[in-house]
Amino acid sequence: MENPAPAGHSPSADRGGSPRKREFGVALEPSIVRLCAYALLVGFIGGLVAQGLLELIYLFTNIFFYGHWSFAVTYPAHHHLGAWVIFIPPIGGLAVGLMVYYWEPTLKGHGIPEAMEAVLFGRSRMRVRVAILKPLATAFAIGTGGPFGAEGPIIQTGAAFGSIFGQLVRLSPYQRRVLLAAGAAAGMAATFTAPLAGMMVAIELLLFEFRARSFIPVALASVMATAVRVHFAGWAPLFPTPAFSLTSMQELWLFALLGIIVGLIGVAMIRVLFWLEDFFDHLPIPRALIWSPAIGAWLLGMIGYFYPQVFGTGYDTIRDMLNDRLTAGRLLGVSIAKFWALTISLGSGTTGGVFAPSLIVGGGAGAVYAMLWHHVLPRWMSDPALYALAAMGGIFGGIARAPLTSILFLFELSRNPNSLLPLIVCVMVADGWVRLFSSESIMTGKLVKRGIIVSQDYSVPILARFRIDDVMRKEFSVVPADAELKTILADFSPENVGVLPVVERDGTLVGIVEAHDLLKPEGTDRRVTAREIARQDYVIARVGDSVDRVTREMLVKNVENVVVVKQNGHLRPIGIARASDILRLRRWLVEEESRDAGAEAGLSRGKQS
């Protein structure tokens, strides 16, 4: 009869029962079903919040620029205020400054860095007042002409609702993190009717992982929010475009060159914004948090007097760019004006999203680029609007360090498969160019100033890439359970003992002993056997178990030793591993990524040792 499992044995390691039962809950925890239900609710709320914020922006736009109470969709570019328009943006800037100074400092900026900080360092907790004040501050800022998109604040607001809901139902920090990301995805999806972009923005900017237990709830929330958006606004795209097509594959070289150009613009945007943030943060005036947004908004009013297209979300301007409705001069002027309007307003401490304005900056540059090349290579050039679309994706993908989000979003906008290749080429070249010259993105710069280091790259964890049999030691000694301590000491020197499995006569595992266990009973006359001193503080693993899974059990049990046993259910040890063996994986990873030719040989030697 086989001995019962030791106390250090984990039920998940044994995985007895029928094959079906052994598979249940291994690839996906059953608790995710409940989390998915919560994510659907968060997605529904996020869709309503997005719709409500857009309605509020239209209301304030109608009030301040057209003098009437209406929720009708309108844009400030067609106002008739003349020079008086210069004094409209400071109203919103002052309102935001007062909210930031007296109520909530995190209202400054576009909102995504605050959500990132909550995920990575705040145990995914966000305050209720953020969910209330952020939409209000954003509506004031954009409704009075702020050159922002609504997506950034909607993402932060949706994230706040997800976090708050997770706190109310007492979820774990990781589950709150998933709901926070689900709320952010819902905000993005509902703003642009773009469920794929909503999913990817959560992965690239908040989750930094691609695992089923987080991706499935986020995807469901994104779909639910899109359904809410479609209910209110229909399925028509926010930015309808013509059917694009390439003249030939040779044209892709022009999109690669465009990626370099918009990458340089992206680097300039990041550096100018960071400089302006420092400038306004150190203005030698009392209560600068209140007055800086108003000063920035006044400068915005000056720019907007000459280029009214910089006011507001600019969704109408984006449509014009994607349908060839603007001349080259107007395209270039609006693009430059939006660049400065955005960086000045955001740097001064106002609130708003950078996605939509970056599309205008990139779109104008891309369209003008195509028009210039058309005079040189007319047969090579396709529609300038396609270049505008690609440049839009390149700018945002580069400054946000979210290339997949950018590609999917612009692809969803065009709904044209012929735009996919130009988008990939332009966005990836731009993203690489920005990374080459800028260590931080527009999303992480603010966090770096607070002393928080954030890496937006993610990869498969090293512990998940290896199995326990890759690191276990196959050469080891065992101790019979009935062996006396004196016999063990005669056979093994304590200073040379690592981990010794204690086994029955049939090889079944009883426990383990270490060097200090052999020294404990010293000086006693009683006969002490290995069975009596065998310890149970270890983890049992099976061949094929991932190192990540085994390490989790080690952390839960607070133990350093692992005994690997056969797969057939009998606890007969075939290998041992210690925490130090697992730590060697980090060295292997360094060798794997190093440039020298000896790295591969070092990796092989490490695995064989």
C-alpha positions as CSV (number, residue, x, y, z in Angstrom):
1,M,0.0,0.0,0.0
2,E,1.4,3.4,-1.0
3,N,2.0,6.0,1.7
4,P,-0.1,9.1,1.7
5,A,1.3,12.3,0.1
6,P,3.6,14.3,2.4
7,A,2.4,17.6,3.8
8,G,4.5,19.5,1.3
9,H,2.7,17.8,-1.5
10,S,0.4,19.9,-3.6
11,P,-2.9,18.6,-5.0
12,S,-2.2,20.3,-8.3
13,A,1.1,18.6,-8.5
14,D,-0.4,15.1,-8.1
15,R,-3.4,15.8,-10.4
16,G,-5.0,12.4,-9.8
17,G,-8.3,11.3,-11.1
18,S,-9.6,10.9,-14.7
19,P,-7.8,12.8,-17.5
20,R,-10.8,15.1,-17.9
21,K,-10.6,16.1,-14.3
22,R,-6.9,16.6,-14.4
23,E,-7.3,19.1,-17.3
24,F,-10.1,21.2,-15.7
25,G,-8.8,24.6,-14.5
26,V,-5.2,24.1,-15.7
27,A,-5.1,26.4,-18.7
28,L,-7.7,28.8,-17.3
29,E,-8.9,29.2,-13.7
30,P,-12.6,28.7,-13.1
31,S,-12.8,32.0,-11.3
32,I,-12.3,33.8,-14.6
33,V,-15.9,32.9,-15.5
34,R,-17.1,35.2,-12.7
35,L,-14.5,37.9,-13.7
36,C,-15.9,37.8,-17.3
37,A,-19.4,38.5,-16.0
38,Y,-18.0,41.5,-14.1
39,A,-16.1,42.6,-17.2
40,L,-19.3,42.6,-19.2
41,L,-20.9,44.9,-16.6
42,V,-17.9,47.2,-16.6
43,G,-18.0,47.3,-20.4
44,F,-21.6,48.3,-20.3
45,I,-20.9,51.1,-17.8
46,G,-17.8,52.1,-19.9
47,G,-19.9,52.4,-23.0
48,L,-22.4,54.6,-21.2
49,V,-19.7,56.8,-19.7
50,A,-18.1,57.3,-23.2
51,Q,-21.4,58.3,-24.7
52,G,-22.2,60.6,-21.8
53,L,-18.8,62.3,-22.0
54,L,-19.1,62.9,-25.8
55,E,-22.6,64.3,-25.2
56,L,-21.2,66.6,-22.5
57,I,-18.4,67.8,-24.8
58,Y,-21.0,68.6,-27.5
59,L,-23.1,70.5,-25.0
60,F,-20.3,72.7,-23.8
61,T,-19.1,73.3,-27.4
62,N,-22.6,74.5,-28.4
63,I,-22.8,76.7,-25.3
64,F,-19.3,78.4,-25.5
65,F,-18.9,78.7,-29.3
66,Y,-22.5,79.0,-30.5
67,G,-24.4,80.3,-27.6
68,H,-27.2,77.8,-27.3
69,W,-28.1,74.8,-25.2
70,S,-27.9,71.7,-27.5
71,F,-26.4,68.2,-27.5
72,A,-26.2,68.2,-31.3
73,V,-22.9,67.0,-32.7
74,T,-20.9,70.1,-33.6
75,Y,-17.3,71.3,-33.8
76,P,-15.8,74.7,-32.9
77,A,-14.0,75.2,-36.3
78,H,-17.1,76.9,-37.8
79,H,-17.6,79.5,-35.1
80,H,-18.4,83.1,-35.8
81,L,-16.8,84.7,-32.7
82,G,-13.9,86.4,-34.5
83,A,-11.1,87.6,-32.2
84,W,-13.3,86.9,-29.1
85,V,-12.5,83.2,-29.6
86,I,-9.1,83.9,-28.0
87,F,-10.8,84.3,-24.6
88,I,-12.9,81.1,-24.8
89,P,-10.2,78.4,-24.1
90,P,-8.9,80.2,-20.9
91,I,-12.4,79.6,-19.3
92,G,-11.9,75.9,-19.6
93,G,-8.2,76.1,-18.6
94,L,-9.1,78.0,-15.4
95,A,-11.8,75.6,-14.5
96,V,-9.5,72.6,-14.9
97,G,-6.8,74.4,-12.9
98,L,-9.2,74.9,-10.0
99,M,-10.2,71.3,-10.1
100,V,-6.6,70.1,-10.1
101,Y,-5.5,72.5,-7.3
102,Y,-8.4,72.0,-4.9
103,W,-9.7,68.5,-5.6
104,E,-7.7,66.0,-7.7
105,P,-4.0,66.5,-8.9
106,T,-4.2,63.4,-11.2
107,L,-6.7,65.3,-13.5
108,K,-3.7,66.8,-15.3
109,G,-2.7,65.4,-18.6
110,H,-4.3,62.7,-20.8
111,G,-5.0,60.2,-18.0
112,I,-3.3,57.0,-19.3
113,P,-0.1,57.5,-17.1
114,E,-2.3,57.7,-14.0
115,A,-4.0,54.4,-15.0
116,M,-0.6,52.8,-15.7
117,E,0.6,53.9,-12.2
118,A,-2.5,52.5,-10.6
119,V,-1.9,49.1,-12.3
120,L,1.8,48.8,-11.7
121,F,2.3,50.4,-8.3
122,G,-1.1,51.2,-6.8
123,R,-2.5,47.7,-6.5
124,S,-5.1,48.7,-9.2
125,R,-6.9,51.1,-6.9
126,M,-8.3,54.3,-8.2
127,R,-10.4,56.9,-6.4
128,V,-14.1,57.6,-6.9
129,R,-13.6,61.3,-7.4
130,V,-11.4,60.5,-10.5
131,A,-14.3,58.8,-12.1
132,I,-16.5,61.8,-11.4
133,L,-14.2,64.8,-12.0
134,K,-12.2,63.5,-15.0
135,P,-15.2,63.5,-17.4
136,L,-16.3,66.9,-16.1
137,A,-12.8,68.5,-16.4
138,T,-12.4,67.0,-19.9
139,A,-15.7,68.3,-21.0
140,F,-14.8,71.8,-19.8
141,A,-11.4,71.6,-21.5
142,I,-12.5,70.3,-24.9
143,G,-15.8,72.1,-24.9
144,T,-14.0,75.4,-24.6
145,G,-11.7,74.6,-27.4
146,G,-9.0,72.3,-25.9
147,P,-7.2,70.6,-28.8
148,F,-7.7,67.1,-27.4
149,G,-9.4,63.9,-28.1
150,A,-11.9,62.4,-25.6
151,E,-10.3,58.9,-25.7
152,G,-7.6,59.4,-23.1
153,P,-9.9,60.7,-20.3
154,I,-12.6,58.2,-21.3
155,I,-9.9,55.5,-20.9
156,Q,-8.9,56.8,-17.5
157,T,-12.6,57.1,-16.4
158,G,-13.5,53.6,-17.6
159,A,-10.4,52.3,-15.8
160,A,-11.5,54.1,-12.6
161,F,-15.0,52.5,-12.8
162,G,-13.4,49.1,-13.3
163,S,-11.1,49.6,-10.4
164,I,-13.9,50.9,-8.1
165,F,-16.2,48.0,-9.0
166,G,-13.4,45.6,-8.3
167,Q,-12.9,47.2,-4.9
168,L,-16.6,47.0,-4.1
169,V,-16.9,43.3,-4.8
170,R,-13.6,42.7,-2.9
171,L,-11.5,41.2,-5.8
172,S,-7.8,40.5,-5.6
173,P,-5.3,43.1,-6.9
174,Y,-4.8,41.1,-10.1
175,Q,-8.5,40.8,-10.7
176,R,-8.9,44.5,-10.1
177,R,-6.2,45.1,-12.6
178,V,-8.1,43.1,-15.2
179,L,-11.3,45.0,-14.6
180,L,-9.4,48.3,-14.7
181,A,-8.0,47.3,-18.1
182,A,-11.4,46.2,-19.1
183,G,-12.8,49.6,-18.3
184,A,-10.1,51.3,-20.3
185,A,-10.7,49.0,-23.3
186,A,-14.4,49.8,-23.1
187,G,-13.7,53.5,-23.2
188,M,-11.5,53.3,-26.3
189,A,-13.9,50.9,-28.1
190,A,-16.9,53.0,-27.3
191,T,-15.3,56.3,-28.4
192,F,-14.4,55.1,-31.9
193,T,-16.5,52.0,-32.4
194,A,-13.2,50.1,-32.5
195,P,-13.3,46.9,-30.4
196,L,-10.0,45.5,-31.6
197,A,-8.2,48.8,-30.8
198,G,-9.9,48.8,-27.4
199,M,-8.5,45.3,-26.6
200,M,-5.0,46.2,-27.7
201,V,-4.8,49.5,-25.9
202,A,-5.5,47.6,-22.7
203,I,-2.8,45.1,-23.4
204,E,-0.1,47.5,-24.6
205,L,-0.6,50.3,-22.2
206,L,-2.0,48.7,-19.0
207,L,-1.7,44.9,-18.8
208,F,1.7,44.4,-20.4
209,E,0.7,40.7,-20.9
210,F,-1.2,38.5,-23.3
211,R,-2.8,35.8,-21.2
212,A,-6.2,34.2,-21.5
213,R,-7.2,35.1,-18.0
214,S,-6.8,38.8,-18.7
215,F,-7.4,38.9,-22.4
216,I,-10.8,37.2,-22.4
217,P,-12.5,39.6,-19.9
218,V,-11.0,42.6,-21.6
219,A,-12.2,41.4,-25.0
220,L,-15.7,40.9,-23.7
221,A,-15.8,44.4,-22.1
222,S,-14.6,45.9,-25.4
223,V,-17.3,44.1,-27.3
224,M,-20.0,45.2,-24.8
225,A,-18.9,48.8,-24.9
226,T,-18.9,48.7,-28.7
227,A,-22.5,47.4,-28.7
228,V,-23.5,50.3,-26.5
229,R,-21.9,52.7,-28.9
230,V,-23.6,51.1,-31.9
231,H,-27.0,51.4,-30.0
232,F,-26.5,55.2,-29.8
233,A,-24.6,56.1,-33.0
234,G,-25.1,53.2,-35.4
235,W,-22.4,51.0,-36.9
236,A,-21.1,53.6,-39.4
237,P,-17.4,54.4,-38.9
238,L,-16.5,57.6,-37.1
239,F,-14.1,58.5,-40.0
240,P,-15.4,57.1,-43.3
241,T,-12.7,56.7,-45.9
242,P,-12.6,55.9,-49.6
243,A,-11.5,52.5,-50.9
244,F,-7.7,52.7,-50.8
245,S,-5.3,50.7,-53.0
246,L,-1.6,50.5,-53.7
247,T,-0.3,51.1,-57.2
248,S,2.4,48.4,-56.6
249,M,4.4,46.8,-53.9
250,Q,7.3,49.2,-54.7
251,E,5.2,51.9,-53.1
252,L,5.9,50.4,-49.7
253,W,9.4,51.9,-49.8
254,L,7.7,55.4,-49.8
255,F,5.7,54.3,-46.7
256,A,8.9,53.2,-45.0
257,L,10.5,56.6,-45.6
258,L,7.3,58.2,-44.3
259,G,7.7,56.2,-41.2
260,I,11.1,57.7,-40.6
261,I,9.7,61.2,-41.1
262,V,6.7,60.8,-38.7
263,G,9.1,59.0,-36.3
264,L,11.2,62.2,-36.1
265,I,8.0,64.3,-35.6
266,G,7.1,61.9,-32.8
267,V,10.4,62.3,-31.1
268,A,10.1,66.1,-31.4
269,M,6.6,65.9,-29.9
270,I,7.8,63.9,-26.9
271,R,10.7,66.2,-26.2
272,V,8.8,69.5,-26.7
273,L,6.0,68.2,-24.5
274,F,8.4,67.2,-21.7
275,W,10.2,70.5,-21.9
276,L,6.9,72.5,-21.7
277,E,5.7,70.4,-18.8
278,D,8.9,71.4,-16.9
279,F,8.5,75.0,-18.0
280,F,4.9,75.4,-16.7
281,D,5.7,73.4,-13.6
282,H,8.3,75.9,-12.6
283,L,6.5,79.1,-13.5
284,P,7.4,81.7,-10.9
285,I,3.8,82.6,-10.1
286,P,1.7,81.8,-7.0
287,R,-0.7,78.8,-7.4
288,A,0.8,77.9,-10.7
289,L,-1.4,74.7,-10.9
290,I,-4.4,77.0,-11.3
291,W,-3.0,79.6,-13.6
292,S,-0.7,77.5,-15.9
293,P,-3.7,75.8,-17.7
294,A,-5.3,79.2,-18.2
295,I,-2.1,80.6,-19.7
296,G,-1.7,77.6,-22.0
297,A,-5.3,77.9,-23.0
298,W,-4.8,81.6,-23.9
299,L,-1.9,80.7,-26.1
300,L,-4.2,78.0,-27.7
301,G,-6.7,80.7,-28.4
302,M,-4.1,82.7,-30.2
303,I,-3.2,79.7,-32.4
304,G,-6.9,78.9,-32.9
305,Y,-7.7,82.4,-34.1
306,F,-5.6,81.7,-37.3
307,Y,-6.3,77.9,-37.5
308,P,-9.7,77.2,-35.9
309,Q,-9.3,73.5,-36.8
310,V,-7.1,73.1,-33.8
311,F,-10.0,73.6,-31.4
312,G,-11.9,70.6,-30.0
313,T,-11.5,66.9,-30.8
314,G,-10.9,67.7,-34.5
315,Y,-12.8,64.6,-35.6
316,D,-14.2,66.7,-38.5
317,T,-10.7,67.7,-39.6
318,I,-9.6,64.0,-39.5
319,R,-12.5,63.2,-41.9
320,D,-11.4,66.0,-44.2
321,M,-7.8,64.7,-44.2
322,L,-8.9,61.1,-45.0
323,N,-11.1,62.3,-47.9
324,D,-8.7,64.7,-49.6
325,R,-10.8,67.8,-48.8
326,L,-7.9,70.1,-47.8
327,T,-5.2,71.8,-49.9
328,A,-1.5,71.1,-49.3
329,G,-1.0,74.5,-47.6
330,R,-3.9,74.1,-45.3
331,L,-2.9,70.5,-44.4
332,L,0.6,71.6,-43.5
333,G,-0.6,74.7,-41.5
334,V,-3.2,72.7,-39.6
335,S,-0.7,70.0,-38.8
336,I,1.9,72.4,-37.4
337,A,-0.7,74.4,-35.5
338,K,-2.1,71.3,-33.9
339,F,1.4,70.2,-32.9
340,W,1.9,73.3,-30.9
341,A,-1.6,73.6,-29.7
342,L,-1.4,70.1,-28.3
343,T,2.0,70.3,-26.7
344,I,1.3,73.8,-25.1
345,S,-2.1,72.9,-23.8
346,L,-1.0,69.5,-22.4
347,G,2.2,70.8,-21.1
348,S,0.4,73.6,-19.2
349,G,-1.6,71.0,-17.2
350,T,-4.9,70.8,-19.0
351,T,-6.7,67.5,-19.4
352,G,-7.4,65.7,-22.6
353,G,-6.4,62.8,-24.9
354,V,-3.5,62.8,-27.3
355,F,-4.8,60.2,-29.7
356,A,-7.0,62.3,-31.9
357,P,-4.7,65.4,-32.1
358,S,-1.7,63.1,-33.0
359,L,-3.8,61.8,-35.9
360,I,-4.2,65.4,-37.2
361,V,-0.5,66.1,-36.8
362,G,0.5,62.9,-38.6
363,G,-2.3,63.1,-41.2
364,G,-1.4,66.5,-42.4
365,A,2.3,65.6,-42.7
366,G,1.5,62.3,-44.5
367,A,-0.8,63.9,-47.1
368,V,1.6,66.7,-47.9
369,Y,4.4,64.1,-48.2
370,A,2.3,62.2,-50.8
371,M,1.5,65.4,-52.7
372,L,5.2,66.3,-53.0
373,W,6.1,62.8,-54.2
374,H,3.3,62.9,-56.7
375,H,5.1,65.6,-58.7
376,V,8.2,63.3,-58.9
377,L,6.7,59.8,-59.3
378,P,3.1,60.3,-60.4
379,R,2.8,56.6,-61.5
380,W,3.9,55.3,-58.1
381,M,1.6,57.3,-56.0
382,S,-1.8,56.2,-54.7
383,D,-4.3,58.4,-52.9
384,P,-2.7,61.0,-50.6
385,A,-5.4,60.1,-48.0
386,L,-3.8,56.6,-47.7
387,Y,-0.5,58.3,-46.8
388,A,-2.4,60.4,-44.3
389,L,-3.9,57.3,-42.7
390,A,-0.5,55.6,-42.5
391,A,1.1,58.7,-41.0
392,M,-1.7,59.0,-38.4
393,G,-0.9,55.5,-37.3
394,G,2.9,56.1,-37.3
395,I,2.6,59.2,-35.1
396,F,0.5,57.6,-32.4
397,G,2.2,54.2,-32.5
398,G,5.5,56.0,-32.0
399,I,4.7,58.5,-29.3
400,A,2.6,56.0,-27.3
401,R,4.8,53.0,-27.9
402,A,1.7,51.1,-28.9
403,P,2.2,50.0,-32.5
404,L,-0.3,47.2,-32.6
405,T,-3.0,49.4,-31.1
406,S,-2.3,52.0,-33.7
407,I,-2.3,49.5,-36.6
408,L,-5.5,47.9,-35.6
409,F,-7.2,51.2,-34.9
410,L,-6.4,52.8,-38.2
411,F,-7.3,49.5,-40.0
412,E,-10.7,49.5,-38.2
413,L,-11.2,53.1,-39.3
414,S,-10.5,52.4,-43.0
415,R,-12.1,49.0,-43.1
416,N,-10.0,48.4,-46.1
417,P,-7.6,45.4,-46.3
418,N,-5.5,47.3,-48.8
419,S,-4.5,49.7,-46.1
420,L,-3.0,47.0,-43.9
421,L,0.5,46.7,-45.5
422,P,1.2,50.4,-45.6
423,L,0.0,50.8,-42.0
424,I,2.3,48.0,-40.8
425,V,5.3,49.4,-42.7
426,C,4.8,53.0,-41.6
427,V,3.9,52.3,-38.0
428,M,6.6,49.8,-37.3
429,V,9.3,52.0,-38.9
430,A,8.1,55.0,-36.9
431,D,7.9,53.1,-33.7
432,G,11.4,51.8,-34.1
433,W,12.7,55.3,-35.0
434,V,11.1,56.8,-31.9
435,R,12.5,54.1,-29.7
436,L,15.9,54.6,-31.2
437,F,16.0,58.3,-30.2
438,S,13.7,58.5,-27.1
439,S,14.0,56.2,-24.1
440,E,10.5,57.2,-22.9
441,S,7.1,57.4,-24.5
442,I,4.6,60.2,-24.1
443,M,2.8,57.8,-21.8
444,T,5.7,57.1,-19.4
445,G,7.5,60.4,-19.3
446,K,5.4,61.7,-16.5
447,L,5.9,58.6,-14.5
448,V,9.7,58.7,-14.9
449,K,9.6,62.2,-13.4
450,R,8.0,60.7,-10.3
451,G,10.8,58.2,-10.1
452,I,8.8,55.3,-11.5
453,I,10.4,53.2,-14.2
454,V,8.0,51.5,-16.6
455,S,8.9,49.2,-19.4
456,Q,6.3,48.9,-22.1
457,D,7.8,45.8,-23.6
458,Y,6.6,42.5,-22.5
459,S,7.7,38.9,-23.2
460,V,7.1,35.4,-22.1
461,P,8.5,35.1,-18.5
462,I,11.6,33.1,-18.4
463,L,10.1,30.8,-15.7
464,A,7.2,30.0,-18.1
465,R,9.6,29.0,-20.9
466,F,11.2,26.1,-19.1
467,R,10.1,22.9,-17.6
468,I,11.2,21.7,-14.2
469,D,13.1,18.8,-15.8
470,D,15.2,21.4,-17.6
471,V,16.7,22.6,-14.3
472,M,16.4,19.6,-12.0
473,R,19.5,17.6,-10.9
474,K,19.4,14.1,-12.1
475,E,22.4,13.0,-10.1
476,F,21.5,12.7,-6.5
477,S,21.5,10.3,-3.6
478,V,18.6,8.9,-1.6
479,V,18.4,7.8,2.0
480,P,16.4,4.8,3.2
481,A,13.7,5.8,5.6
482,D,14.8,3.2,8.2
483,A,18.5,4.1,8.0
484,E,19.9,5.2,11.3
485,L,21.5,8.7,11.6
486,K,24.9,7.2,12.4
487,T,24.8,5.2,9.2
488,I,23.8,8.3,7.2
489,L,26.6,10.3,8.8
490,A,29.1,7.6,7.9
491,D,28.0,7.6,4.3
492,F,27.5,11.4,3.8
493,S,29.5,14.3,5.1
494,P,27.1,17.1,6.3
495,E,29.1,19.8,4.6
496,N,28.7,18.0,1.3
497,V,25.0,17.3,1.6
498,G,22.5,19.3,-0.5
499,V,19.0,17.7,-0.5
500,L,18.6,14.0,0.2
501,P,15.2,12.5,-0.5
502,V,14.1,9.9,2.1
503,V,12.4,6.9,0.6
504,E,10.7,3.6,1.6
505,R,12.1,0.3,0.5
506,D,9.9,0.4,-2.7
507,G,11.3,3.9,-3.5
508,T,8.3,5.9,-2.4
509,L,9.1,9.3,-1.2
510,V,8.8,10.0,2.5
511,G,10.4,13.4,2.9
512,I,13.8,15.2,2.6
513,V,16.8,15.9,4.8
514,E,19.4,18.6,4.6
515,A,22.8,19.1,6.2
516,H,21.4,20.8,9.3
517,D,18.9,18.1,9.8
518,L,21.7,15.6,10.2
519,L,23.3,17.6,12.9
520,K,20.2,18.3,15.0
521,P,20.1,15.0,17.0
522,E,23.9,14.9,17.6
523,G,24.9,13.8,21.1
524,T,21.9,11.6,21.8
525,D,22.2,7.9,22.5
526,R,18.8,7.0,21.1
527,R,18.7,5.5,17.7
528,V,17.3,8.1,15.3
529,T,16.2,7.1,11.8
530,A,15.8,9.1,8.6
531,R,12.1,8.7,8.8
532,E,12.0,10.6,12.1
533,I,14.0,13.6,10.9
534,A,12.5,13.8,7.4
535,R,11.1,17.2,6.6
536,Q,7.9,17.9,4.7
537,D,8.6,21.5,3.7
538,Y,9.1,21.0,-0.1
539,V,7.1,20.9,-3.3
540,I,6.5,17.9,-5.4
541,A,6.6,18.4,-9.2
542,R,6.1,16.2,-12.2
543,V,8.1,15.9,-15.4
544,G,6.7,18.5,-17.8
545,D,5.5,21.0,-15.1
546,S,6.5,24.5,-16.0
547,V,9.1,26.2,-13.7
548,D,6.6,29.0,-13.3
549,R,3.9,26.7,-11.8
550,V,6.4,25.1,-9.5
551,T,7.8,28.4,-8.4
552,R,4.3,29.7,-7.5
553,E,3.9,26.7,-5.2
554,M,7.3,27.3,-3.6
555,L,6.3,30.9,-2.9
556,V,3.0,29.9,-1.4
557,K,4.5,27.3,0.9
558,N,7.7,29.4,1.5
559,V,10.0,26.5,0.7
560,E,13.2,26.3,-1.3
561,N,13.3,22.6,-2.3
562,V,11.6,20.7,-5.1
563,V,11.4,16.9,-5.6
564,V,10.5,15.8,-9.1
565,V,8.7,12.4,-9.2
566,K,7.5,10.1,-12.0
567,Q,4.3,10.8,-13.9
568,N,2.5,7.5,-13.0
569,G,1.2,8.6,-9.7
570,H,3.9,6.8,-7.5
571,L,6.0,9.3,-5.6
572,R,9.4,8.0,-6.6
573,P,11.9,10.8,-6.9
574,I,13.8,11.1,-10.3
575,G,15.3,14.6,-9.7
576,I,15.7,17.4,-7.2
577,A,15.9,21.2,-7.6
578,R,16.6,24.1,-5.3
579,A,15.8,27.8,-5.6
580,S,19.4,28.4,-6.7
581,D,18.9,26.0,-9.7
582,I,15.9,28.0,-10.7
583,L,17.7,31.3,-10.4
584,R,20.2,30.1,-13.0
585,L,17.5,30.5,-15.6
586,R,18.1,34.3,-15.4
587,R,21.8,33.7,-16.4
588,W,20.7,31.5,-19.3
589,L,18.4,34.3,-20.5
590,V,21.2,36.8,-20.4
591,E,23.4,34.4,-22.4
592,E,20.6,33.8,-24.9
593,E,20.2,37.5,-25.6
594,S,23.9,38.3,-25.6
595,R,25.7,39.1,-28.8
596,D,28.8,36.9,-28.4
597,A,29.2,33.6,-30.2
598,G,30.0,31.8,-26.9
599,A,26.5,32.5,-25.4
600,E,24.9,29.4,-27.0
601,A,27.6,27.2,-25.8
602,G,27.3,28.6,-22.3
603,L,23.5,28.0,-22.4
604,S,24.1,24.4,-23.3
605,R,26.7,23.9,-20.5
606,G,24.3,25.5,-18.0
607,K,21.4,23.2,-18.9
608,Q,23.7,20.1,-18.7
609,S,25.1,21.0,-15.3
